Amino acid sequence: MKYKRLFVLLGDQLSPRLLDHADKESDLLLMAEVMQEASYVPHHKKKIAFLFSAMRHFAEELQTFGWHVHYTKLDDDDNSGSIVGEIKRVANFHCINTTACVAPGEWRLHEAYTELAQDIDLEIIEDPRFLISRGDFADWAKGRKLYRLEDFYRFMRQSTGLLMDNNKPAGGKWNYDQDNRKTLRRGTNTPEPHRSEPDSLTTEVIELVKKRFHNNLGAIDNFWFAVTRADAERALARFIDNCLPNFGDYQDAMLTNNDFVYHSVISMYLNAGLLDPLDICQRAENAYHSGHAPLNAVEGFIRQILGWREFIRGIYWLLMPEYRERNFFDAHRELPDFYWTAKTDMHCLQQAVSTTLREAYAHHIQRLMVTGNFALLAGINPNQVHEWYLSVYADAYEWVELPNTIGMSQFADGGIVGSKPYAASGNYINKMSDYCKSCRYDVKQKYGSEACPFNYLYWDFLVRNRDKLGKNNRLFHPYRNWDRMDRSKQQQYLKSADVFLQQLS
């Protein structure tokens, strides 16, 4: 058959919505597993297995519905090893002169497509899966000195009508975050997320990953991710039915040996295209209107998708590629080995990293206030932190992970995304979790060899970065408390931090 056009779908573009721009009769769809995408960072085994299996299932689904699909498997003899290489090879083999692709989510592929467009007839289509286009976000950002989530979030609520009541926010408030900080008792039983049993196709992919990526980090024998749209929908339904009513109250809570608490665990499905963001938000909104879930839970959940996810993507495309290199605190310490092994006496970090290695997942407070907070306080190179997050999480693509790391977690952008660093002592972790009860360090001790390292690292971070943070209005009280502190106590904090960081290095 003679095809008029090659239409390219990447591994994180597994949505039938993208085919609104394709022609079933005359287009050849190209999907390819390539080593370049599977190895540009040392991805978690489970992340690779999830994407390859989801791609293969999606390709089968498309063929069932009559689409012509050229699917390149990783071990195919003629696999060129890169997306651009596969586009050229397959187009040449089928004598196709025109290629179309959906805009990629990562800058490196954007550059590759831009270069490719100089050699071939290439049309790049805007990704329709997001609730605001890159151009419309740039229009929203134009003329603003600061980009703040709350401003953008209100704009998106008004634009979409989600949780709106006659042009006013449902319940009279835009944001119920203050109601979403309750803690859980140790031993609390929380619902498990939906778990999918691997079929023969997924089992085949798991064996491939074991063979080709045996040195990559992470567990894979307990693979349970959804790899089809139908199973991803079941995962969403299970969250809404069983977890959403309690999600708001406990979304910041952490428990020992409880990986998921009341979180949705659907971000990997959403970011790969198996779920649609507007549909997710509307189903959550329906849960509020039906009385199934309270407003603080539904608003908090929708804010993560409608607000933060869209905001972060907009920031990424607005400020790349320079944004990736930002290092406001000039932090250059190496990422500690325990981020890859979970071998540390700090129980909170051991729990967060262990979950990460086991599940290619950790919820947002574990990422922000445990692994991220430690890296910030210890002065870890933000680019190494970024590459770690990009490697280990199944939902991580650079457009979503990089601004979360550089901007929110590490404050390496100097305040473009957040108004102050997310820096906290051990008191925050003790308040929001039961981790400190099982730790060899004492969270009540402020300095010395038995003290929680977060306690003295917090003050050391503020002191060594005072020239950059001292005028931040939101840090007025911590700096005032430091200045009122007895000098001998100050020296104990700084000495303890110095000893710890020397050992860390």
C-alpha positions in Angstrom: 0.0 0.0 0.0 1.2 3.5 -0.8 1.0 5.8 2.2 0.7 9.6 1.8 2.2 10.5 5.2 4.1 9.1 8.2 2.4 10.0 11.5 4.7 9.6 14.5 3.5 8.8 18.0 6.0 8.9 20.9 5.8 6.6 24.0 4.1 9.2 26.1 1.5 10.0 23.4 -0.7 7.0 23.8 -4.0 8.9 23.4 -6.6 8.4 20.6 -7.2 12.2 20.7 -4.0 12.7 18.9 -5.4 10.8 15.9 -7.9 13.6 15.2 -5.0 15.0 13.2 -4.4 11.7 11.3 -6.0 10.0 8.4 -6.9 6.3 8.9 -7.0 5.6 5.2 -3.7 7.2 4.0 -1.4 7.6 7.0 1.1 5.1 8.4 1.5 5.4 12.2 5.0 5.0 13.5 5.7 3.8 17.0 9.2 2.8 18.1 11.0 1.5 21.1 14.5 2.9 20.8 17.5 2.7 23.0 18.2 6.4 22.9 14.9 7.1 24.7 15.3 4.2 27.0 18.8 5.2 28.2 19.3 9.0 28.1 19.0 8.7 31.9 19.2 5.4 33.8 15.4 4.9 34.0 13.8 2.7 36.6 13.1 -0.8 35.2 9.5 -0.5 36.0 9.2 2.8 34.1 10.7 1.2 30.9 8.4 -1.8 31.3 5.4 0.4 31.7 6.0 2.5 28.6 7.0 -0.4 26.3 4.1 -2.5 27.4 1.6 0.4 27.1 3.0 1.3 23.7 2.6 -2.3 22.5 -1.0 -2.5 23.8 -1.9 0.8 22.2 -0.4 -0.3 18.9 -2.6 -3.4 19.0 -5.6 -1.4 19.9 -5.0 1.0 16.9 -4.6 -2.0 14.5 -7.9 -3.5 15.8 -9.6 -0.2 14.9 -8.2 -0.3 11.4 -5.1 1.9 11.6 -2.0 1.1 9.7 0.8 0.9 12.3 4.5 0.3 11.8 5.8 -0.8 15.2 9.5 -1.1 15.9 10.5 -3.3 18.9 13.7 -2.6 20.8 15.4 -5.8 19.6 14.4 -5.6 15.9 17.5 -6.2 13.8 16.9 -3.0 11.7 16.1 -0.7 14.7 18.2 2.4 14.2 18.2 3.2 17.9 16.6 6.7 17.8 13.3 8.3 17.0 14.8 10.5 14.3 16.6 7.4 12.9 13.3 5.5 12.8 11.5 8.3 11.1 14.1 8.4 8.3 14.3 4.6 8.0 10.6 3.9 7.9 9.8 6.8 5.6 12.5 5.7 3.2 11.4 2.1 3.3 7.8 3.0 2.4 8.8 5.9 0.1 6.9 8.4 2.2 7.8 12.1 1.6 5.7 13.8 4.3 5.8 13.3 8.0 3.7 14.6 10.9 4.3 14.4 14.6 2.8 15.7 17.8 5.0 18.2 19.6 7.2 16.3 22.0 7.2 17.0 25.7 11.0 17.3 26.1 13.3 20.0 24.8 15.9 17.6 23.5 13.3 16.0 21.2 12.1 19.4 20.3 15.6 20.3 19.1 15.9 16.9 17.3 12.6 17.6 15.5 13.6 21.1 14.6 16.8 19.9 13.1 15.0 17.1 11.2 12.5 19.6 9.7 15.5 21.1 7.9 15.9 17.8 6.0 12.4 16.5 5.4 8.8 17.8 5.0 7.8 17.7 8.7 4.6 19.0 10.3 4.7 19.5 14.1 1.2 19.5 15.7 0.3 21.1 19.0 -0.4 18.4 21.7 -4.2 18.6 22.4 -4.0 16.7 25.6 -3.3 19.8 27.7 -5.9 22.3 29.0 -3.9 25.3 27.9 -1.7 25.6 24.8 1.9 26.7 25.0 1.0 29.9 23.2 -1.9 30.7 25.4 0.3 30.2 28.5 2.8 32.6 27.1 0.1 35.1 26.6 -1.0 34.7 30.2 2.6 35.1 31.4 3.3 38.2 29.2 4.1 41.3 31.3 4.2 39.5 34.6 7.2 40.0 36.8 6.3 36.9 38.8 4.6 33.6 37.8 2.5 32.4 40.6 0.4 29.2 40.7 -2.5 30.8 42.5 -3.0 33.5 39.8 -2.8 30.9 37.0 -5.0 28.5 38.9 -7.8 31.0 39.2 -7.5 31.9 35.5 -7.8 28.2 34.6 -10.9 27.7 36.9 -12.6 30.6 35.2 -11.5 29.4 31.8 -12.8 25.8 32.2 -15.7 26.5 34.6 -14.5 23.7 36.9 -15.7 24.1 40.5 -17.3 27.4 39.7 -20.7 28.7 40.8 -22.0 31.7 38.9 -18.5 33.0 38.2 -17.4 32.5 41.8 -15.5 29.6 43.3 -17.5 26.8 44.7 -17.8 27.1 48.4 -16.6 30.8 48.3 -12.9 30.1 48.4 -10.4 29.3 45.6 -8.1 27.2 47.7 -8.7 24.8 50.6 -5.0 23.9 51.2 -5.2 24.9 54.8 -7.8 22.1 55.4 -5.5 19.5 53.8 -2.8 19.0 56.4 -4.1 16.3 58.8 -1.9 13.5 60.0 -2.6 9.8 60.2 -1.9 7.4 63.1 0.6 4.5 62.6 -1.3 1.4 61.5 -4.1 3.2 59.7 -5.5 1.0 57.0 -5.7 2.8 53.7 -7.1 1.5 50.4 -4.6 0.0 47.9 -4.5 1.4 44.4 -5.8 -0.7 41.5 -3.3 -3.4 40.5 -3.3 -5.0 37.1 -2.1 -8.5 36.5 0.5 -8.6 33.8 -0.8 -10.3 30.6 1.4 -12.2 28.1 2.4 -9.0 26.3 3.5 -7.3 29.5 5.3 -10.5 30.7 7.2 -10.5 27.4 8.3 -6.8 28.0 9.3 -7.6 31.6 11.6 -10.3 30.4 13.0 -7.9 27.8 13.7 -5.3 30.5 15.4 -7.9 32.7 17.7 -8.9 29.9 18.5 -5.5 28.3 18.4 -3.2 31.4 19.5 -5.6 34.2 21.9 -2.9 35.6 19.2 -0.3 35.9 17.8 0.4 39.4 14.5 -0.7 40.8 12.3 -3.8 41.3 10.3 -5.2 38.4 9.0 -8.6 39.5 6.1 -6.9 41.4 5.0 -5.1 38.2 1.3 -4.1 38.6 0.9 -0.8 36.6 -2.1 -0.5 34.2 -0.9 -0.6 30.6 -4.2 -0.1 28.8 -6.7 2.7 28.7 -9.3 0.4 30.2 -7.2 -0.5 33.2 -6.1 3.1 33.7 -9.8 4.0 33.9 -10.3 1.3 36.5 -7.4 2.8 38.5 -9.0 6.2 38.4 -12.4 4.8 39.3 -10.9 3.0 42.3 -9.3 6.2 43.5 -12.5 8.3 43.2 -14.6 5.6 44.9 -12.2 4.6 47.7 -9.7 7.4 48.3 -10.9 10.8 47.0 -13.2 11.4 50.1 -10.1 11.3 52.4 -7.5 12.6 49.9 -7.9 16.2 50.9 -7.4 15.8 54.6 -4.4 13.5 54.4 -2.7 14.4 51.1 0.4 15.6 53.0 0.5 12.7 55.5 3.3 10.1 55.4 3.3 6.7 57.1 6.0 4.0 57.6 5.5 1.1 55.2 2.5 2.8 53.6 3.5 3.8 50.0 0.2 5.3 48.8 -1.9 6.6 51.7 -5.0 8.1 49.9 -3.2 9.2 46.7 -4.5 8.5 43.3 -1.3 6.9 41.8 -2.5 7.8 38.3 0.1 10.4 37.2 2.0 7.9 35.1 -1.2 7.1 33.2 -2.1 10.7 32.8 1.4 11.7 31.6 1.6 8.9 29.1 -1.8 9.7 27.5 -3.8 6.8 28.9 -6.0 9.2 30.9 -7.3 12.7 29.9 -6.8 15.6 32.3 -10.2 17.3 31.7 -12.1 14.0 32.1 -10.2 13.3 35.4 -11.1 16.8 36.7 -14.8 16.5 35.6 -15.2 13.1 37.3 -13.7 14.4 40.5 -16.0 17.4 40.3 -19.0 15.1 39.8 -17.9 13.3 43.0 -18.3 16.7 44.9 -21.6 17.5 43.3 -23.0 14.1 44.1 -22.0 14.4 47.7 -19.5 11.5 47.5 -16.4 13.6 48.3 -16.0 16.9 50.2 -14.9 20.1 48.5 -11.5 20.4 50.2 -10.6 16.9 48.7 -11.9 17.6 45.3 -10.5 21.1 45.1 -7.1 19.9 46.2 -7.0 17.1 43.7 -8.2 19.3 40.8 -5.7 22.0 41.7 -2.9 19.5 41.2 -4.0 18.8 37.6 -5.8 21.9 36.4 -3.4 24.2 38.3 0.0 22.8 39.0 0.5 20.4 36.2 -0.6 22.9 33.5 1.4 25.7 35.2 4.6 23.6 35.4 4.3 22.7 31.7 3.8 26.3 30.8 6.9 27.4 32.8 9.0 24.7 31.1 8.3 25.8 27.5 8.4 29.4 28.4 11.9 29.4 29.9 13.8 26.5 28.3 16.5 25.7 27.5 18.2 28.2 29.9 16.0 27.2 32.8 17.6 23.8 33.0 21.0 25.3 34.0 19.8 27.5 36.8 21.6 27.1 40.1 20.6 30.1 42.3 22.5 28.8 45.4 25.6 27.7 43.5 25.1 24.2 45.0 27.7 21.7 43.8 27.7 18.8 46.3 27.4 15.4 44.8 24.1 13.5 45.2 24.6 10.9 48.0 24.7 7.3 47.2 21.7 6.5 49.4 19.5 8.1 46.8 20.2 5.0 44.7 20.4 2.4 47.5 18.1 3.7 50.4 21.0 2.8 52.7 20.8 5.6 55.3 20.1 5.9 59.0 17.6 8.7 58.3 14.3 6.8 58.5 12.3 9.3 56.4 14.8 9.2 53.6 15.1 5.4 53.8 11.3 5.1 53.5 10.9 7.6 50.6 13.8 6.1 48.6 12.8 2.5 49.3 9.3 3.2 48.0 10.9 4.8 45.0 13.2 1.9 44.2 10.3 -0.6 44.8 7.5 1.2 43.0 9.0 3.9 40.7 6.7 6.1 42.7 6.6 8.3 45.7 3.9 10.8 46.6 4.4 14.5 46.3 5.3 15.2 50.0 7.9 12.4 50.0 9.4 14.0 46.9 9.2 17.6 48.0 9.7 17.6 51.8 11.9 14.5 52.3 14.2 13.8 49.3 13.9 17.3 47.9 14.2 19.1 51.2 17.3 17.1 52.1 19.0 17.9 48.8 18.2 21.6 49.2 19.5 21.8 52.7 22.6 19.8 51.9 23.5 21.9 48.9 23.3 19.1 46.3 23.8 20.1 42.7 20.3 20.7 41.4 21.1 19.2 38.0 22.0 15.9 39.7 18.8 16.1 41.7 16.9 16.7 38.5 18.4 13.7 36.7 17.7 11.5 39.7 14.0 12.4 39.7 13.9 12.0 35.9 15.4 8.5 36.2 13.5 7.0 39.1 9.8 7.9 38.7 7.4 6.3 36.2 5.6 9.6 35.7 8.7 11.6 35.1 9.2 13.5 31.8 11.4 16.5 31.6 8.5 19.0 31.0 6.9 18.1 34.3 9.9 17.0 36.4 12.4 19.7 35.6 10.4 22.7 36.8 9.2 20.8 39.8 12.8 20.1 40.8 14.6 23.3 39.6 11.8 25.6 40.6 9.8 24.1 43.4 12.0 21.6 45.2 15.5 23.1 44.9 14.6 26.9 44.4 17.4 26.8 41.9 15.5 29.3 39.7 15.7 31.9 42.5 11.9 32.4 42.9 10.4 32.1 39.5 8.0 29.3 40.5 7.9 29.7 44.3 8.0 32.6 46.6 10.4 30.9 49.1 12.4 27.7 49.3 10.6 24.6 50.6 13.2 24.3 53.4 12.1 22.6 56.7 13.7 21.1 59.8 12.8 17.7 61.2 9.8 19.2 63.0 7.8 19.3 59.7 8.5 15.6 59.0 7.7 14.7 62.6 4.4 16.6 62.4 3.3 15.1 59.1 4.5 11.5 59.6 5.4 8.7 62.0 8.9 8.4 60.5 10.7 10.0 63.4 9.5 7.4 65.9 11.6 4.7 64.1 14.7 6.8 63.4 18.0 6.3 65.0 18.3 10.1 65.2 16.3 12.2 67.7 14.1 14.8 66.1 13.9 16.6 69.5 17.7 17.2 69.6 18.7 20.2 67.7 22.5 19.5 67.2 25.1 17.0 68.0 25.7 13.4 66.7 22.3 12.1 67.9 20.3 15.0 66.5 18.1 14.8 63.4 20.3 16.1 60.6 17.4 18.1 59.2 17.5 20.3 62.3 21.0 21.7 62.0 21.1 21.5 58.2 18.1 23.8 58.1 19.9 26.6 60.0 23.1 26.0 58.1 21.2 26.4 54.8 19.7 29.7 55.9 23.0 31.0 57.2 25.2 30.2 54.2 22.5 31.6 51.8 21.6 34.7 53.8 23.0 37.0 51.1 20.4 35.6 48.7 17.5 35.0 51.1 17.9 37.6 53.8 15.5 40.0 52.2 12.8 37.4 51.5 9.8 38.6 53.4 8.6 35.0 54.0 11.9 34.2 55.8 11.8 37.2 58.1 10.9 35.3 61.2 13.5 32.4 60.8 16.3 34.9 60.3 15.1 37.0 63.3 15.0 33.8 65.4 18.6 33.0 64.3 19.8 36.5 65.2 18.2 36.2 68.7 19.9 32.9 69.3 22.8 32.5 71.7 26.1 32.6 69.8 27.3 29.3 71.3 24.0 27.6 70.2 24.6 29.0 66.7 28.1 27.6 66.6 26.8 24.2 67.7 24.3 24.2 64.8 26.9 25.1 62.2 29.5 22.7 63.7 27.1 19.8 63.5 26.2 20.6 59.9 29.8 20.9 59.0 30.6 17.5 60.5 27.6 15.8 58.8 28.3 17.3 55.4 32.0 16.4 55.6 30.9 12.8 56.2 28.3 13.0 53.5 31.0 14.0 51.0 
